[in-house]
Amino acid sequence: MIKSVDVDLINGVALAFEGDAIYSTYIRRHLIFQGQTKPNHLHRLATHYVSAKAQAMLITEMLEEGLLTDKEEAIYKRGRNANTHTKAKNTDIITYKMSTGFEAVMGYLHMTEQLERLEELINWCIIYIEKTKK
């Protein structure tokens, strides 16, 4: 793939746009590999991982546990503080901004081809959600 843009210069909202798709894809694959095949059930299960509320909780825990590198934390803040020009749906603006920051981290890792690190964080998220769901 040819890169014509320096990923470090991409704004937080664009990184979050990428991260939303990537994170959602990994979660969907995880659920399908667990044997979930009914679309309505898949969608309901996916919201435990992919909703703004879930992502804000995950990034809060990641920060508290010191899981992010300094660069990842800076990307989180870039995404969180970006002007989105959209309204938060089904959540408050703080939760929405935190989830945008979470998605920006995922997008940045994917766009910089740090796939091992991306998968490490996504696996941590899956384990954390499944541990707290019970």
C-alpha positions, 0 to 999 in steps of 0.5 A: 500500500502506498502512503502519501500522507504522514500518519503523524499529521492525520487529525484525530477524527480521521484516525478515529474513523479508521479505528472505529472500523478496525476495532469493530472488525476485530470484535465481529470476527471474535464473536463469530469465531465464538459461534455467534451467527445470528445478526441480531444477536451479534449486534447486541453482543458487539455493543458490549465491546464497541459502544461509546460507553464501553470504549470510554470505560476501556480507555479509562482502564487502560490509562489507569493501568498504564497500558498505553505508551506515551505516543499512544496516550498522545494519540488518545488525547488528539482524538479526544480533543478533536472537534468532531462537529457531530453530536453524541448519540445515546451518550454524553459528550465526555463519553463520546470524546473519550471513545473517539480518543480510543478509536484514534489509538486503534486507527493510528496503530493500524495505519502505522502497521503496528498490528501486533500492538493493535492486536495486543490491545484489542485482545486486552479489551476482549478479555476485560469486557468478558471478565466484567460481563460475568 
